[in-house]
Amino acid sequence: MRTLLKNCHLVSPGLELFGAALLLDGELIKEIVPAGIPLPDAENTVDIKGLTVVPGFIDIHCHGRGGADFCDGTIEAMNIIGKGKLEEGVTGFLATTMTVAPECLEAAAHAAAVYRNNPSGAKLLGIHLEGPFINPACAGAQNLEFIRLPDIGMVDKINNICPVKIVSFSPELPGGLEFTRELVKRGIMPSGAHSAADYQQFLAAREAGMRHLTHFCNVMTPLHHLRFGMVGGAFRSPDVKVEIIADGVHLCDEMIELIFRLKTTDGIMLITDAIRAAAMPDGDYDLGGLKVKTQGGRATLQDGTVAGSTARFFQVLRKARDASSIPLPELIKTCALNQARSLNIPNMGALEPGNIADMTVLNENFEPQFVWVDGKLKKGKI
C-alpha cells in the first residue's frame, strides 16, 4: 500500500525541506516531493501539519527502561523495553547487556531472539555485549564478581543465539588484540570500554580493527598533556566513532561542544545508556546485581558512582542540539545514519528513496508524536 505524508518539515542528513511530502510504498520510501510539486496518488494520505519528520532513531546502547532490563532475560522485559523505545522515537535498537553471569547473558540472548522475530515495539537490530571482558580497575557500575578475560568462544555462543553487533571491552587485557581481530572476522564491531589503555595500546587496538569507543570519556583514560590516553586517541582518529551520552550527567555542555567540534557529526553516535530506571519515578533500582538510586535524572551506586542513564533518546538529541548549536540537518546524522553505517546496516538512517521507511515525527520540543517502522504507523493515531 502507498502512503503519502504531506505538509512535512523533512529533516535528513544534509536535507531540510518545508512543506514537503514523503511517499511510502510498503516498507520503503518511494519518493520525496518538494513543496509546489504535484502530489502523487496514494491509497492513504496523512497530513503531518508542519511537524518535523526525521529518520527513526537507532539506540545502539540501551540496557532497559520502564522498570525492565535486558538482563532480566524474559520476553516480558523485552516487550516493555521495545514498546518504550518506540515512545522515544527509536525505531531500531541493540539490546545491551551488563557484566553478569554467563547463564544470565544466554537467557537474555534467548529472550532477545524471540523478540527480534516478533517485535511488539521498536525492532531489535541485535545485541551489544558491554562486558564482561573489562578491566576490574575500570569497572564503573559493572559487577566485579563476573568480570573475565576476553573469550571469543563466549561471544560465539551468544552470537549463535542472537546476532551480536558490538562488544564493548578493555583492549589492554591479556589477549585483547587477538580478541579484537576475531571480532572483526565475525563482522562484530569491537568497542573500547571501561579501559585503562594508554595511547599506544589504543593505537594497537585501532590497528587491529577497533573503530568504536563506548560512552566516550566515561571510564576511560582521559586526555592529558603528557599521557594522551584513549580520549586523546579518539580525537586524533577520524575513523573511530564515539558514543556519547548527552544527558547533562555524563558530560558537561562544554565537553559535548568540544567533542562535536573535534569529532564532527560524522564521528559521533548519540546513545542513551538507559537503565531500568529510565521513564520511571526516582527511587531504588537494580543494575546487574548492584543497587542503584535515582534522583533528579541522576543514577548512582551507593558509593556515588554514576550508574547508567535515565535519559530517553529525544532528550539526548535535544541536549546535544542545545550544547553544540549545530543545525538539525547536520546533527541528525548522530541519531541513526552513523549507527547504521558503523554496523553495516544498509538502507537505514536517512530519508531517501529506496531506504526503509523508519521515521519519527517530532514537535517543536523534539517530543515524538508519530513513529513509522518498516512503513507501518506504530506510535500515534492519525
C-alpha positions as CSV (number, residue, x, y, z in Angstrom):
1,M,0.0,0.0,0.0
2,R,1.2,3.5,-0.8
3,T,1.0,6.1,1.9
4,L,1.6,9.8,1.4
5,L,2.8,12.0,4.3
6,K,2.1,15.7,3.3
7,N,2.8,19.1,4.8
8,C,6.1,17.8,6.3
9,H,9.1,19.6,7.6
10,L,11.6,17.0,6.4
11,V,15.0,16.8,8.0
12,S,17.5,14.1,7.0
13,P,21.3,14.2,6.9
14,G,22.2,17.2,4.6
15,L,18.5,17.8,3.7
16,E,15.8,20.2,5.0
17,L,12.6,20.8,3.2
18,F,9.5,22.7,4.3
19,G,6.0,21.8,3.1
20,A,7.3,18.6,1.5
21,A,5.7,15.2,1.1
22,L,7.0,11.7,1.5
23,L,5.6,8.8,-0.4
24,L,5.9,5.3,1.1
25,D,5.4,2.1,-0.8
26,G,5.1,-0.8,1.6
27,E,8.1,-0.8,3.9
28,L,10.2,1.5,1.6
29,I,10.5,5.2,0.9
30,K,9.4,5.7,-2.7
31,E,9.7,9.4,-3.3
32,I,10.4,12.7,-1.7
33,V,8.2,15.5,-3.1
34,P,9.4,19.2,-2.5
35,A,6.8,21.9,-1.9
36,G,5.0,23.1,-5.0
37,I,5.3,19.8,-6.9
38,P,2.0,17.9,-7.7
39,L,1.4,15.2,-5.1
40,P,1.4,11.5,-6.3
41,D,-1.5,9.2,-5.8
42,A,-1.7,7.1,-2.7
43,E,-4.2,4.8,-1.0
44,N,-3.6,6.6,2.3
45,T,-2.8,10.3,2.9
46,V,-1.6,11.7,6.2
47,D,-1.4,15.4,7.0
48,I,1.6,16.0,9.2
49,K,0.6,19.6,9.7
50,G,4.1,21.1,9.6
51,L,5.7,18.8,12.2
52,T,9.3,17.7,11.7
53,V,9.9,14.3,10.1
54,V,13.3,12.7,10.8
55,P,14.9,9.3,10.3
56,G,13.8,6.9,13.1
57,F,16.4,7.0,15.9
58,I,18.7,4.0,16.4
59,D,19.9,3.4,20.0
60,I,22.9,1.1,20.0
61,H,23.5,1.3,23.7
62,C,20.4,0.8,26.0
63,H,20.2,-1.6,28.9
64,G,16.5,-1.1,29.7
65,R,13.7,1.3,30.7
66,G,10.2,1.2,32.3
67,G,11.3,-1.0,35.1
68,A,12.8,-3.7,32.8
69,D,16.3,-4.7,32.0
70,F,17.5,-6.9,29.1
71,C,19.5,-9.0,31.6
72,D,16.1,-10.0,33.2
73,G,16.2,-12.5,30.4
74,T,12.4,-12.5,29.8
75,I,10.2,-11.8,26.8
76,E,8.1,-9.6,29.2
77,A,11.1,-7.4,29.8
78,M,11.9,-7.2,26.0
79,N,8.3,-6.1,25.3
80,I,8.4,-3.4,27.9
81,I,11.6,-2.0,26.6
82,G,10.8,-2.4,22.9
83,K,7.4,-0.6,23.3
84,G,9.1,2.1,25.5
85,K,11.8,2.8,23.0
86,L,9.2,3.3,20.4
87,E,7.7,6.0,22.6
88,E,11.1,7.7,22.5
89,G,11.1,7.8,18.7
90,V,13.5,4.9,18.4
91,T,12.8,2.6,15.5
92,G,15.7,0.2,16.0
93,F,17.9,-0.7,18.9
94,L,20.6,-3.0,20.3
95,A,19.8,-5.0,23.5
96,T,22.8,-4.0,25.7
97,T,23.9,-6.4,28.4
98,M,25.9,-5.9,31.6
99,T,28.7,-7.8,33.3
100,V,26.6,-10.6,34.7
101,A,26.8,-14.4,35.0
102,P,27.2,-16.3,31.7
103,E,23.8,-18.1,32.1
104,C,22.1,-14.7,32.5
105,L,23.7,-13.5,29.2
106,E,22.4,-16.6,27.5
107,A,18.9,-16.1,28.9
108,A,19.0,-12.5,27.7
109,A,20.1,-13.6,24.3
110,H,17.3,-16.2,24.0
111,A,14.7,-13.6,25.0
112,A,16.2,-11.1,22.5
113,A,15.9,-13.7,19.7
114,V,12.3,-14.3,20.4
115,Y,11.5,-10.6,20.4
116,R,13.6,-10.0,17.3
117,N,11.4,-12.4,15.4
118,N,8.2,-10.8,16.6
119,P,8.8,-7.3,17.9
120,S,6.0,-5.5,19.7
121,G,7.6,-2.1,19.5
122,A,10.9,-0.9,18.0
123,K,12.8,-3.5,16.1
124,L,15.7,-5.3,17.6
125,L,18.8,-5.0,15.4
126,G,21.0,-7.3,17.6
127,I,22.9,-7.4,20.8
128,H,25.5,-5.1,22.3
129,L,27.7,-7.0,24.8
130,E,29.0,-4.5,27.3
131,G,31.3,-6.6,29.4
132,P,32.1,-9.0,30.9
133,F,35.6,-8.5,29.3
134,I,36.6,-5.3,31.1
135,N,39.4,-4.1,33.3
136,P,38.5,-4.6,37.0
137,A,40.1,-1.2,37.8
138,C,37.7,0.5,35.5
139,A,34.5,-1.4,36.3
140,G,32.4,1.7,37.0
141,A,28.9,0.4,37.6
142,Q,29.7,-3.1,36.3
143,N,29.7,-6.1,38.7
144,L,33.2,-7.1,39.7
145,E,32.1,-10.6,40.5
146,F,31.5,-11.6,36.9
147,I,34.4,-9.9,35.1
148,R,36.5,-12.2,32.9
149,L,39.3,-12.1,30.3
150,P,38.3,-11.8,26.6
151,D,36.7,-15.0,25.4
152,I,35.7,-15.3,21.8
153,G,34.1,-18.7,22.5
154,M,31.6,-17.0,24.9
155,V,30.8,-14.3,22.2
156,D,30.2,-17.1,19.6
157,K,27.8,-18.8,22.0
158,I,25.7,-15.6,22.4
159,N,26.1,-14.8,18.7
160,N,24.6,-18.2,17.7
161,I,21.5,-17.4,19.8
162,C,21.0,-13.8,18.6
163,P,23.3,-11.7,16.4
164,V,25.9,-9.7,18.3
165,K,26.7,-6.4,16.7
166,I,29.0,-4.7,19.2
167,V,31.3,-6.0,22.0
168,S,32.5,-3.3,24.5
169,F,35.6,-4.5,26.3
170,S,39.0,-3.4,27.6
171,P,41.5,-3.9,24.7
172,E,44.6,-3.7,27.1
173,L,43.6,-7.0,28.8
174,P,45.6,-10.1,28.0
175,G,44.5,-11.5,24.7
176,G,42.7,-8.2,23.9
177,L,44.3,-7.6,20.4
178,E,43.7,-11.1,19.2
179,F,40.1,-10.9,20.5
180,T,39.7,-7.6,18.6
181,R,40.8,-9.3,15.4
182,E,38.5,-12.3,15.9
183,L,35.5,-9.9,16.4
184,V,36.3,-8.2,13.1
185,K,36.5,-11.5,11.4
186,R,32.9,-12.2,12.5
187,G,31.6,-8.8,11.4
188,I,31.2,-7.7,15.1
189,M,32.3,-4.2,16.0
190,P,35.0,-4.1,18.7
191,S,34.4,-1.1,21.0
192,G,36.8,0.2,23.7
193,A,35.2,0.5,27.1
194,H,35.9,0.5,30.9
195,S,39.6,0.8,30.0
196,A,42.9,1.9,31.4
197,A,44.5,1.6,27.9
198,D,47.3,4.2,27.3
199,Y,47.7,5.9,23.9
200,Q,49.9,3.2,22.4
201,Q,47.6,0.5,23.5
202,F,44.7,2.4,21.9
203,L,46.6,2.7,18.7
204,A,47.4,-1.1,18.7
205,A,43.7,-1.9,19.2
206,R,42.7,0.6,16.4
207,E,45.2,-1.1,14.1
208,A,43.6,-4.5,15.0
209,G,40.1,-3.1,14.0
210,M,38.6,-1.3,17.0
211,R,36.6,1.5,15.4
212,H,34.2,2.4,18.3
213,L,34.6,3.8,21.8
214,T,31.8,3.2,24.3
215,H,30.3,6.1,26.3
216,F,33.2,8.3,25.3
217,C,35.1,9.9,28.1
218,N,33.4,7.9,30.8
219,V,35.5,5.2,32.5
220,M,38.5,5.5,30.1
221,T,41.9,7.1,30.1
222,P,41.4,10.9,29.8
223,L,43.2,13.5,27.7
224,H,46.4,14.6,29.4
225,H,49.2,16.8,28.1
226,L,51.8,14.1,28.8
227,R,49.6,10.9,28.8
228,F,47.3,11.2,25.8
229,G,45.1,8.2,26.6
230,M,42.0,6.9,24.8
231,V,40.2,10.2,24.7
232,G,43.1,11.9,23.0
233,G,43.5,8.9,20.7
234,A,39.9,9.2,19.5
235,F,40.3,12.9,18.9
236,R,43.2,12.1,16.5
237,S,41.5,9.2,14.8
238,P,38.7,10.3,12.3
239,D,38.0,6.6,11.5
240,V,37.0,5.9,15.2
241,K,33.4,6.7,16.0
242,V,32.4,7.5,19.6
243,E,29.2,7.0,21.6
244,I,28.2,10.0,23.8
245,I,25.6,10.2,26.5
246,A,24.3,13.8,26.2
247,D,22.2,13.7,29.3
248,G,23.8,16.5,31.3
249,V,25.2,14.0,33.8
250,H,27.9,12.0,31.9
251,L,29.3,15.0,30.0
252,C,29.2,18.7,30.7
253,D,27.9,21.0,28.0
254,E,31.4,22.3,27.2
255,M,32.7,18.8,26.7
256,I,29.8,17.9,24.4
257,E,30.6,21.1,22.4
258,L,34.3,20.2,22.2
259,I,33.5,16.6,21.1
260,F,31.3,17.8,18.3
261,R,33.9,20.4,17.2
262,L,36.8,17.8,17.1
263,K,35.0,14.6,16.0
264,T,32.4,16.4,13.9
265,T,28.9,15.0,13.3
266,D,30.4,12.2,11.1
267,G,32.2,10.6,14.1
268,I,29.5,10.8,16.8
269,M,26.7,8.4,17.8
270,L,24.2,9.6,20.4
271,I,23.1,6.9,22.8
272,T,21.0,6.8,26.0
273,D,22.9,4.1,28.0
274,A,19.5,3.9,29.7
275,I,18.8,1.6,32.6
276,R,15.6,0.1,34.0
277,A,15.0,3.4,35.9
278,A,14.5,5.4,32.7
279,A,10.9,6.7,32.3
280,M,10.3,5.7,36.0
281,P,10.0,7.7,39.2
282,D,13.0,8.4,41.3
283,G,13.8,5.6,43.7
284,D,15.8,2.4,44.2
285,Y,16.6,0.1,41.4
286,D,18.9,-2.8,40.4
287,L,21.6,-2.8,37.8
288,G,23.4,-6.0,37.1
289,G,23.0,-7.1,40.7
290,L,24.2,-3.7,42.1
291,K,21.9,-1.3,43.9
292,V,21.2,2.0,42.2
293,K,19.4,5.1,43.4
294,T,17.9,7.7,41.0
295,Q,17.2,11.3,41.9
296,G,16.6,14.2,39.6
297,G,17.6,12.3,36.5
298,R,20.9,11.0,38.0
299,A,21.5,7.3,38.7
300,T,24.3,6.4,41.2
301,L,25.6,3.4,43.1
302,Q,25.7,3.5,46.9
303,D,29.3,4.9,46.7
304,G,28.2,7.8,44.4
305,T,29.5,6.2,41.1
306,V,27.3,7.3,38.1
307,A,25.4,4.2,37.0
308,G,24.0,4.5,33.5
309,S,21.4,7.0,32.4
310,T,17.7,7.6,32.8
311,A,17.5,9.6,29.6
312,R,15.2,9.0,26.7
313,F,16.5,9.3,23.1
314,F,14.8,12.5,22.1
315,Q,16.1,14.1,25.3
316,V,19.8,13.4,24.4
317,L,19.1,14.8,20.9
318,R,17.7,18.0,22.4
319,K,20.7,18.3,24.8
320,A,23.2,17.8,22.0
321,R,21.5,20.5,20.0
322,D,21.5,22.9,22.9
323,A,25.1,22.2,23.8
324,S,26.5,22.2,20.2
325,S,24.3,24.7,18.4
326,I,24.6,22.5,15.3
327,P,21.7,22.8,12.8
328,L,19.4,19.8,12.9
329,P,20.1,18.6,9.3
330,E,23.7,18.1,10.3
331,L,23.1,16.9,13.9
332,I,20.6,14.3,12.8
333,K,23.5,12.2,11.4
334,T,24.3,11.3,15.0
335,C,20.9,9.7,15.7
336,A,20.7,6.9,13.1
337,L,22.9,7.3,10.0
338,N,26.2,6.9,11.7
339,Q,25.0,4.0,13.8
340,A,23.7,2.2,10.7
341,R,26.9,2.8,8.7
342,S,29.1,1.7,11.5
343,L,27.2,-1.5,12.0
344,N,27.0,-2.1,8.2
345,I,23.2,-2.0,8.2
346,P,22.1,-0.9,4.7
347,N,19.2,1.3,3.7
348,M,18.6,2.9,7.1
349,G,19.3,6.2,8.8
350,A,18.3,8.7,6.1
351,L,15.1,9.7,4.4
352,E,15.9,8.6,0.8
353,P,14.1,6.7,-1.9
354,G,14.8,3.0,-1.5
355,N,15.5,3.2,2.2
356,I,13.5,1.5,4.9
357,A,10.6,3.7,5.9
358,D,11.6,4.2,9.6
359,M,10.6,7.7,10.6
360,T,9.9,9.7,13.7
361,V,7.7,12.8,13.7
362,L,8.7,15.4,16.3
363,N,7.0,18.5,17.7
364,E,8.9,21.8,18.4
365,N,10.3,20.3,21.6
366,F,11.7,17.2,19.9
367,E,9.0,15.1,21.5
368,P,7.9,12.2,19.3
369,Q,4.3,12.4,18.1
370,F,4.2,9.6,15.5
371,V,6.6,6.8,14.6
372,W,6.6,4.6,11.5
373,V,8.6,1.3,11.5
374,D,9.0,-0.5,8.2
375,G,6.4,1.7,6.6
376,K,3.8,1.0,9.3
377,L,2.5,3.5,11.8
378,K,3.5,2.2,15.3
379,K,3.0,5.2,17.5
380,G,0.3,7.8,17.3
381,K,-3.1,7.9,15.8
382,I,-4.0,9.6,12.5
